[in-house]
Amino acid sequence: MTRLRALASASLGLLAACAAQPEREVDLAALAAHGERRQETRAVALDGEGERRLLAGWSRPERLPDGRPFRWALGESSSFGFYCAAPRELELVLSLRPFARGGAEQGLRCRVNGRELGRRSFRGWSELRFAVPAEAVVVGDNLVELLWDHAARPSEVGASSDTRPLAAAVRAVAVGGLLDAEPAAASAAGLLIPAASELRLAAHVGADARLALRAPVGGASHLEVWSRQDGEPWQRRCGPCGGRPLALGNPEGPLELALRAGPGGAVRIEEAFLRWREAPPVPVELPSFARPDVVLYVVDTLRADRLGCSGGPEGISPAIDGLAAEGALFERAVAQSSWTKPSMVSLLSGLLTTEHGVRAREPVIPAAVPSLAERFAAAGYRTGAFTANAYLTRGAGFDRGFEHFEFAHLDAHALTRRAIAWLRGGDDGRPVFLWVHTIDPHAPYEPREPFRGRWAPGVPAGVGSFAHVRSLGGRPAAETAPFIPQYRALYDAEVAQNDAAFGELLDALRAAGRFDDACVVLASDHGEGFWEHGVNGHGWDLFEEAIHVPLVVKPPRWRRGGERVGRLVQHVDLAPTLLRITGLPPLGGAEARDLFDPDPRRVVFSEMLYDGRAGFAVRAGELKLVEPLSPGFLPRRALFDLAADPAETSDLAAARPVTAAWLAFEGRRRMALLEQAPQPETAAALSTEERRALEALGYLAPGG
């Protein structure tokens, strides 16, 4: 009896704990703008918005003499997709001609979802038709494969210097029998799902997730709700759907929902909520201090993995390693962008790039973007900035809030010594906010002695200069591979050189008796690539070598020295952390979190726009999605498991489509913040010194 009472008591306690868990609720209508819309369309567009249905084996769009777009089918197979709301008999229609000299014949086999539809032969411009039986069609996405008899390289048949394997020029693709439907849309009245369309939404949900829908009487007669998880097919949850909440199984993780309307009619949904129970994170109580000094030291282009404290070469970074031993090392810190200007605005404001809107080279920081320096100045701090990067200048607005602002294209030792002189020379009893931004590890890779002799012995003179860097641009891997170890060695020498300069600043703080009571931060704006993904430098992509950055924070009178923090953090987290430590109110970034406050649901976001290349990256735990937003970025969406694949070489997007859809949804939601971001109205003016510095860093051609 006693044992039964104990079991009953334990069961009641478990039920009470479950009941105490708050319920999370997601309004799907409010998030519909970030979902993926699919609808039936007869034509498969060869350029513009619809070209995403073209999958593999296609050139970029080109133009016929009459101005119409066409694409070359490349290699022995090409594929595209189409959406179908309900299986029925369809017909594929293609307008095309073979690539062949002298009017030679081309042969084409066609498959839909793996089912053979037959073979056709053609010469010159032709219209080919393939009947698609209803049993070959599935609800949702359908795959069409075009299998060519042969392909030829123009360069090999004397037609031109083009080395692409061309099979056929395709100027039109259509799927007869589909409707031309409108996309799903959200309004104050809820969600409208037009006939023959669907809206896909994704979320990371709890184990008891359920969907609650409310539609006008009879208004859901054409509605179907489908869901899926990774490794499972789509499951139909209801159709037609009534008013009862729908249990979605036991997802506990990424879940993708599809709200579909069949070809028979549109659906209007007044309310749609996704709900589950989830324990909130437990906040950590951390002390704040009355106006301590704050020193922010940023090393431009510093990769996390080259520091001794992060597994880099032994002895390369004793000063930074020493700070990590006395403070906290954030092992998974992510930069908001892969180049300087947007990253530094994020770091100094606590706003994502899509919140502050400074994403290109030219803009001045809008006045509406808040600034750490202004907050510290208003609280009575003496504020000073010393920067060696010509993007971080007075003309660009980085001087806001600083009593003393100095741009000088100097090495780390010279710049740091100027900062030390300012720190000593103007001490008037006020606390200090000091920002130093050095640039030694940035290309060109030209370290001084004794650092070159220790870390890059034997590297020939001229290797790593900008003339040499430019000479390797676009060269095949076989030609660049011999230089990779030399570039890495030169880079390491500059890391060691910059670390020695940082050590001088730490020594100055200790000598003045200010170190223990100060908050000291070591950070980087972005990393640097050495052909891990085909390019050298940064600002090309959002792989880990470009956005995994070092971050070390030593709060005042810190007694947890050597702490290693393994959870995900990002640049925007530094501002609220520094303001909390100093007892000042936050700046208000929607995504910013205190670095020391755990958040198990953390999703971090990076974004890049540079010279027409655009994309975003989203990470949750060890899973990372990279999404292209321009043709020059990546060929397609890619998903990586960084625990199993830290080099980001194995794309899991096809194997884990729901996780990819969820992270893409999270990225689109953050990209949408651009709609409310301040609009930069003016371009930064460049002084002669700033222009020369940009030329020295390779950002401007001499005189350009």
SULWOCOR-V521140 format. One line per field, one symbol per residue. ss: DSSP state (H for helix, E for strand, L for the rest). phi: phi as a letter, one per 20 degrees, with the letter a starting at -180 (. if undefined). burial: b if it has 16 or more other C-alpha atoms within 10 Angstrom, else e. A space follows every 10 residues. Layout:
ss=???
phi=???
burial=???
This chain:
ss=LHHHHHHHHH HHHHHHHHHH LLEEEEEHHH HHHHLEEEEL LLELLLLLHH HHHEEELELL LEELLLLLEE EEEELLEEEE EEEELLLLLE EEEEEEEELL HHHLLEEEEE EELLEEEEEE EELLLEEEEE EELHHHLLLE EEEEEEEELL LEEHHHHLLL LLLLEEEEEE EEEEEELLLL LLLLEEELLE EEELLLEEEE EEEEELLLLE EEEEELLLLL LLEEEEEELL LLLLEEEEEL LLLLLEELLL LLEEEEEEEE ELLLLLEEEE EEEEEEELLL LLLLLLLLLL LLLEEEEEEL LLEHHHLHHH LLLLLLLHHH HHHHHHLEEE EEEELLLLLH HHHHHHHHHL LLHHHHLLLL LLELLLLLLL LHHHHHHHLL LEEEEEELLL LLLLLLLLLL LLLEEEELLL LHHHHHHHHH HHHHHLLLLL LEEEEEEELL LLLLLLLLLL HHHHHLLLLL LLLLLHHHHH HLLLLLHHHH HHHHHHHHHH HHHHHHHHHH HHHHHHHHHH HLLLLLLLEE EEELLLLLEE LLLLLEELLL LLLHHHHEEL EEEELLLLLL LLEEEEEEEE LLHHHHHHHH HLLLLLLLLL LLLLLLLLLL LLLEEEEEEE LLEEEEEEEE LLEEEEEELL LLLLLLLEEE ELLLLLLLLL LLLLLLHHHH HHHHHHHHHH HHHHHHLLLL LLELLLLHHH HHHHHHLLLL LLLL
phi=.gffffffff ffffffffff ffeecdefff dffefedcbf bfeefebmff ffffdcncff fccfgenffb cefdmebcbb cbecebfafc beccdabfea emmfeddcdc cclnefdpcc dbclfcddcc fdfgfeddfo eddddddefa bcegfedmea efdfeedaed dbcbcfoeee eeffbdbfeo dddfgmbbcd ccbedefdfb ddcccggmfd fdecdcbbcg ncfgdeearf deeffdfdnc flqfcddcdd dfffrecddf bbcdcaebff fefdecfdcf lffcdddddf mefffeegfd nfgfnfcfff fffffdccde fcecffbdbf gffffffecm dfgfeenecd fefeffffff bgffffffen fedbcccdef edcffenfeg ndfcccdbfc ffffffffff fffffdfcnf fddcddcebg ffffecfefe fffedcfnff fnfnffffgf fefmffgfee gfegffffff fgffffffff ffffffffff femdffeeed cdbceadbec mgcncdobme bcfffececf bccdfflfdd gnfddeefcb gfffgfffff femdffeoff dfcfgedfcf efcdccbccb lnebaccccc meecdddfcb feecfagccc dffecfeldd fdfffcffgf ffffffffff fffgfdfgef dcefedfgff ffffffenec fgmd
burial=eeeeeeeeee eeeeeeeeee eeebeeebbb ebbbbbbbbb bbbbbbeeee eebbbbbbee eeeeeeeebb bbbbbbbbbb bbbbbbebeb bbbbbbbbbb eeeebbbbbb bbeebebeee ebbbeeebbb ebeeebbbeb ebbbbbbbeb bbbbeeeeee eeebbbbbbb bbbbbbbbbe bbbbbbeeeb bbbbbbbbbb bbbbbbeebb bbbbbeeebb bbbbbbbbbb eeebeebebe bbeebbebee bebbbbbbbb bbbebbbbbb bbbbbbbbee eeeeeeebbe bbbbbbbbbb bbbbbbbbbb eeeeebbbbb bbbbbbbbbb bbbbbbbbbb bbbbbbbbbb bbbbbbbbbb bbbbbbeebb bbbbbbbeee bbbbbbbbbb bbbbbbbbbb bbeebbbbbb bbbebbbebb ebbeeeeeee bbbbbbbbbb bbbbbbbeee bbeebbeebe eebbebeebe ebeeeeeeeb eeeeebbbbb bbbbbbbbbb bbbbbbebbe eeeebbbbbb bbbbbbbbbb eeeebbbbbb bbbbbbbbbb bbbbbbeeee bbbbbebbbb bbbbbbbbbb bbbbebbebe bbbbbbebbe eebbbbbbbe eebbbbbbbb bebbbbbbbe eebbeebbbb bbeeeeebee bbbeebbbbb bbbbbbbbbb bebbeebbbb eeebebeeeb bbbbbbbbee eeee
